[in-house]
Amino acid sequence: MKKFTLIGAAGYIAPRHLKAIKETGNELVAALDTFDSVGIMDSFFPNADFFTEFERYDRHLEKLRFDRGLTIDYTSICTPNYLHDAHIRTALRIGSDAICEKPLVLNPWNIDALSKIEESTGKRIWNILQLRVHPSIIALKKKIDENPSKIHDIDLTYLTSRGHWYYTSWKGDVSKSGGIATNIGVHFFDMLSWIFGEAESNIVHVHSHDRAGGFMRLKNANVRWFLSINDELLPDDVAKKGQRTFRSITVDGEELEFSNGFTDLHTVSYQEILDGNGYGIEATRQAIELVHGIRHANVTGLKGDYHPLSKAPLSKHPFTL
């Protein structure tokens, strides 16, 4: 049984990590969050110690190590994107491996700095890239690998509606979240580059507070992509059902069915990490470079091969209405 701590226990994604720690037969020793709405812990680890101040959390772990000889094996990190770098460093310095939600970091050069800390501490940094363990995605990669010379045409559409709260939270602050492409798109870009190879070009057609769209040429694919948090862009049949998320990936005109099977992907990812087969920091580099490039790209407008939804009329920022 491995000993875990968790930073970011009150966040949206934390329950998936708590569940994964529990289902892989391990123990959560302590958790940290600046917010104290963490009753979810009762469903998994009611006896884990909880702290709202980093200094008390840090002192507690030191006491466990020196007074009880207890070593933390892994620190799970579920905090806002811009804090991942610092919390990974904390995890390694207390002598644990880090298991971090995506994006691992916001900038490619942060990966280089973290690899130096890995080397100096002898500990590992693991990223949750759960689409890589999805059965449908694995099957697609196997199929694509069988014909490595073919260039495929991909359309990626991901619409996940968010209310006005989004813009007040850290997610609406580009310096903290990395913007739309990083916050909601990084796992798709990771999956596509994992299957279809490195990026050769990366063009952005539209980029605003609630959407981003563009075209990227990968080694074995041409990808038109569009991401948005605006519910006005949902297909009519989806909106009529009261659903607020729509995802679609077509490969050479055929829809990739991967809407099911998401429930246990974090648990599978954890088991892979515990078995030594997880994805380390170099595996994350391509996606981080892609979303960093999107964030800083010059927006070309509707030129070339753009996603159809890129033509949708732009909405005003809710705080300018």
Secondary structure, 3 states (H helix, E strand, C coil): CCEEEEECCCCCCHHHHHHHHHHCCCEEEEEECCCCCCHHHHHCCCCCEEECCHHHHHHHHHHHHHHCCCCCCEEEECCCHHHHHHHHHHHHHCCCEEEECCCCCCCHHHHHHHHHHHHHHCCCEEECCHHHHCHHHHHHHHHHHCCCCCCEEEEEEEEECCCCHHHHCHHHCHHHHCCHHHHHHHHHHHHHHHHHCCEEEEEEEEEECCEEEEEEEECCEEEEEEEECCHHHCCHHHHHCCCCEEEEEEECCEECCCCCCCCCHHHHHHHHHHCCCCECHHHHHHHHHHHHHHHHCCECCCCCCCCHHHHCCCCCCHHHC
